[in-house]
Amino acid sequence: MDLGIAGKWALVGGASKGLGFGCAQALANEGVNVVIVARGAEALQAAAAKITAQAKGVQVIAVATDITTVAGREAIFAHRKEFDIVVTNAGGPPPGDFRDWDREAWIKAVDANMLTPIELIKATVDGMASRGFGRIINITSSSVKSPIDVLGLSNGARSGLTGFVAGVARTSKLAAANVTINNLLPGTFDTDRINGVDAATAQKTGKSMADVRAARFVKIPAGRLGTPAEFGAICAFLCSQQASYITGQNVLADGGAYPGTY
């Protein structure tokens, strides 16, 4: 299927590895020029090289900066002001007990996982509307639908973003102008974050990584972890011309782990 987005420009956050890289790579494979952002310059340059090698003829601009800061966003828009596609993605806040989180911890979580996506939306949607095409994908978390007790910071901040998107995506000025805003909710994917969590669990419990993974797989009907490549493919479709009638939605990709009907 030709997604009809070749030649467009995308901004992808957290794109040096994991789900952000999967999205950037999938878009580039569809002929989309990408500005990829992450804090680690070395890993980001390696990601840019991989994308360039696979997606011939596509422009790839790597901006090593912290997208959650005002200065970081200014650095990005100094390279390019207008984007047709924006994929917001920032690392999730740490787990823990809510009793231990002070105001600073909450502000940091909200700033990274709610306010930063809102600032990126604000900076780009009007230009998208004027050109008659726009796609914004917010990478959030399955915890928005099924909260995880130790991820209270993430549950709260990402749910705030979800509520905001539910309203703004349905404004006629955007929806009627072929500008869609959707949230993509990952379950458990094969990323450094999950590998680190499982390694820590194995060390803490004295179990092998194989046993820790087996226990995790029991909770996933698909019986495996998702891959960044298949997550990226979902992202690319939501950015396509064919997905113009999908907006304000929370698309859950979790191998069937969420047990609810709605």
KAPE-V971089 format. One line per field, one symbol per residue. psi: psi as a letter, one per 30 degrees, with the letter a starting at -180 (. if undefined). A space follows every 10 residues. Layout:
BEGIN
psi=???
END
This chain:
BEGIN
psi=kjfggkflkk kklhgflbee eeeeeeeefg gkkkjkklej eeeeeeeeee eeeeikfkkj kkjjljffle eeeeeeffek ekkfkkjkkk kllllakfff kaeeeeeeee eefeeeeeee eeffeeeeef fgkkkkkjjc lffeeikkef heeeeeeeee eeeeeeeefg kefeefghjk jlkjjkbjli leeeeeeeee eeeefgllee eeeeeefefj efglllkeef eeeeeeeffl efgfgjlglj jkjgggekfl e.
END
